[in-house]
Amino acid sequence: MKNVQISEELFVAIMRYFMLEQEEMLPQIKQGLEKKLDAMVMRELYTKYKTAPTEEEKKRARKEYLDRRGVPESFRW
């Protein structure tokens, strides 16, 4: 299983939520975790694009990566 690093700010928010039972931290925690998940997905797509064994898989992974990144079709080469 891989390790995942989070920011100190997110870690402190999680600690305050669970240890001090500060319910108001929940929206900040959700936002931080969603941001981290998006970054992980983007990294996985980029890695898949760079290490794909076939040209077809490479194209598909590149397209998905650029779509998620929000790069318009007219801006791609």
PyRosetta script that sets phi, psi and omega in degrees:
from pyrosetta import init, pose_from_sequence

init()
pose = pose_from_sequence("MKNVQISEELFVAIMRYFMLEQEEMLPQIKQGLEKKLDAMVMRELYTKYKTAPTEEEKKRARKEYLDRRGVPESFRW")
pose.set_psi(1, 138.4)
pose.set_omega(1, -179.1)
pose.set_phi(2, -82.1)
pose.set_psi(2, 156.6)
pose.set_omega(2, 172.7)
pose.set_phi(3, -94.1)
pose.set_psi(3, 150.7)
pose.set_omega(3, 178.5)
pose.set_phi(4, -125.5)
pose.set_psi(4, 131.7)
pose.set_omega(4, 178.0)
pose.set_phi(5, -98.4)
pose.set_psi(5, 138.9)
pose.set_omega(5, 175.0)
pose.set_phi(6, -122.5)
pose.set_psi(6, 162.9)
pose.set_omega(6, -179.9)
pose.set_phi(7, -69.7)
pose.set_psi(7, 156.4)
pose.set_omega(7, 177.8)
pose.set_phi(8, -62.0)
pose.set_psi(8, -36.6)
pose.set_omega(8, 179.2)
pose.set_phi(9, -60.6)
pose.set_psi(9, -44.5)
pose.set_omega(9, 179.1)
pose.set_phi(10, -67.6)
pose.set_psi(10, -41.0)
pose.set_omega(10, 178.2)
pose.set_phi(11, -59.6)
pose.set_psi(11, -44.9)
pose.set_omega(11, 179.7)
pose.set_phi(12, -64.3)
pose.set_psi(12, -40.1)
pose.set_omega(12, 178.4)
pose.set_phi(13, -62.1)
pose.set_psi(13, -42.7)
pose.set_omega(13, 178.4)
pose.set_phi(14, -64.3)
pose.set_psi(14, -42.6)
pose.set_omega(14, 178.7)
pose.set_phi(15, -62.4)
pose.set_psi(15, -44.0)
pose.set_omega(15, 179.6)
pose.set_phi(16, -63.4)
pose.set_psi(16, -37.3)
pose.set_omega(16, -179.8)
pose.set_phi(17, -65.9)
pose.set_psi(17, -48.3)
pose.set_omega(17, -175.3)
pose.set_phi(18, -84.2)
pose.set_psi(18, -41.2)
pose.set_omega(18, -175.2)
pose.set_phi(19, -83.0)
pose.set_psi(19, -38.4)
pose.set_omega(19, -177.8)
pose.set_phi(20, -104.4)
pose.set_psi(20, 0.0)
pose.set_omega(20, 178.7)
pose.set_phi(21, 53.6)
pose.set_psi(21, 43.9)
pose.set_omega(21, 177.5)
pose.set_phi(22, -90.5)
pose.set_psi(22, 95.3)
pose.set_omega(22, -175.9)
pose.set_phi(23, -61.0)
pose.set_psi(23, -26.8)
pose.set_omega(23, -177.0)
pose.set_phi(24, -68.3)
pose.set_psi(24, -8.8)
pose.set_omega(24, 178.8)
pose.set_phi(25, -81.3)
pose.set_psi(25, -14.7)
pose.set_omega(25, -174.3)
pose.set_phi(26, -56.6)
pose.set_psi(26, -47.0)
pose.set_omega(26, 179.0)
pose.set_phi(27, -61.0)
pose.set_psi(27, -39.4)
pose.set_omega(27, 178.8)
pose.set_phi(28, -65.2)
pose.set_psi(28, -39.3)
pose.set_omega(28, 179.2)
pose.set_phi(29, -66.2)
pose.set_psi(29, -46.3)
pose.set_omega(29, 179.3)
pose.set_phi(30, -59.2)
pose.set_psi(30, -44.7)
pose.set_omega(30, -179.8)
pose.set_phi(31, -62.9)
pose.set_psi(31, -43.8)
pose.set_omega(31, -179.8)
pose.set_phi(32, -64.5)
pose.set_psi(32, -40.7)
pose.set_omega(32, 179.8)
pose.set_phi(33, -69.7)
pose.set_psi(33, -37.7)
pose.set_omega(33, 176.7)
pose.set_phi(34, -64.2)
pose.set_psi(34, -41.3)
pose.set_omega(34, 178.3)
pose.set_phi(35, -62.5)
pose.set_psi(35, -42.3)
pose.set_omega(35, 179.6)
pose.set_phi(36, -66.1)
pose.set_psi(36, -42.7)
pose.set_omega(36, 178.8)
pose.set_phi(37, -61.9)
pose.set_psi(37, -42.8)
pose.set_omega(37, 177.4)
pose.set_phi(38, -60.2)
pose.set_psi(38, -42.3)
pose.set_omega(38, 179.2)
pose.set_phi(39, -63.8)
pose.set_psi(39, -39.8)
pose.set_omega(39, 179.3)
pose.set_phi(40, -65.5)
pose.set_psi(40, -41.9)
pose.set_omega(40, 179.3)
pose.set_phi(41, -64.9)
pose.set_psi(41, -43.6)
pose.set_omega(41, 179.4)
pose.set_phi(42, -62.7)
pose.set_psi(42, -41.0)
pose.set_omega(42, 179.3)
pose.set_phi(43, -64.8)
pose.set_psi(43, -41.0)
pose.set_omega(43, 179.1)
pose.set_phi(44, -63.2)
pose.set_psi(44, -43.5)
pose.set_omega(44, 178.4)
pose.set_phi(45, -64.1)
pose.set_psi(45, -41.7)
pose.set_omega(45, 179.3)
pose.set_phi(46, -63.5)
pose.set_psi(46, -43.3)
pose.set_omega(46, 178.8)
pose.set_phi(47, -63.2)
pose.set_psi(47, -42.5)
pose.set_omega(47, 178.7)
pose.set_phi(48, -61.9)
pose.set_psi(48, -40.7)
pose.set_omega(48, 178.7)
pose.set_phi(49, -63.1)
pose.set_psi(49, -43.2)
pose.set_omega(49, -176.6)
pose.set_phi(50, -76.4)
pose.set_psi(50, -24.1)
pose.set_omega(50, -174.6)
pose.set_phi(51, -114.8)
pose.set_psi(51, 9.6)
pose.set_omega(51, -178.1)
pose.set_phi(52, -61.0)
pose.set_psi(52, 135.3)
pose.set_omega(52, -176.9)
pose.set_phi(53, -72.1)
pose.set_psi(53, -30.9)
pose.set_omega(53, -179.3)
pose.set_phi(54, -116.0)
pose.set_psi(54, 158.7)
pose.set_omega(54, -179.6)
pose.set_phi(55, -65.2)
pose.set_psi(55, -35.9)
pose.set_omega(55, 179.5)
pose.set_phi(56, -64.2)
pose.set_psi(56, -45.7)
pose.set_omega(56, 178.3)
pose.set_phi(57, -64.6)
pose.set_psi(57, -36.8)
pose.set_omega(57, 178.6)
pose.set_phi(58, -63.6)
pose.set_psi(58, -44.0)
pose.set_omega(58, 178.6)
pose.set_phi(59, -62.4)
pose.set_psi(59, -44.9)
pose.set_omega(59, -179.2)
pose.set_phi(60, -62.3)
pose.set_psi(60, -45.7)
pose.set_omega(60, -179.6)
pose.set_phi(61, -66.1)
pose.set_psi(61, -39.2)
pose.set_omega(61, 178.4)
pose.set_phi(62, -64.0)
pose.set_psi(62, -44.1)
pose.set_omega(62, 179.2)
pose.set_phi(63, -61.4)
pose.set_psi(63, -46.0)
pose.set_omega(63, 179.9)
pose.set_phi(64, -62.8)
pose.set_psi(64, -41.6)
pose.set_omega(64, 178.7)
pose.set_phi(65, -60.6)
pose.set_psi(65, -49.4)
pose.set_omega(65, -178.2)
pose.set_phi(66, -67.8)
pose.set_psi(66, -35.1)
pose.set_omega(66, 176.0)
pose.set_phi(67, -61.7)
pose.set_psi(67, -47.6)
pose.set_omega(67, 179.2)
pose.set_phi(68, -65.4)
pose.set_psi(68, -33.7)
pose.set_omega(68, 180.0)
pose.set_phi(69, -72.5)
pose.set_psi(69, -21.9)
pose.set_omega(69, 177.8)
pose.set_phi(70, 89.7)
pose.set_psi(70, 21.8)
pose.set_omega(70, 179.0)
pose.set_phi(71, -81.0)
pose.set_psi(71, 121.8)
pose.set_omega(71, -179.0)
pose.set_phi(72, -64.6)
pose.set_psi(72, 150.4)
pose.set_omega(72, -179.8)
pose.set_phi(73, -56.0)
pose.set_psi(73, -38.7)
pose.set_omega(73, -177.1)
pose.set_phi(74, -69.8)
pose.set_psi(74, -13.8)
pose.set_omega(74, -177.7)
pose.set_phi(75, -97.4)
pose.set_psi(75, -4.6)
pose.set_omega(75, -176.7)
pose.set_phi(76, -91.7)
pose.set_psi(76, 153.9)
pose.set_omega(76, 176.2)
pose.set_phi(77, -107.2)
pose.dump_pdb("model.pdb")
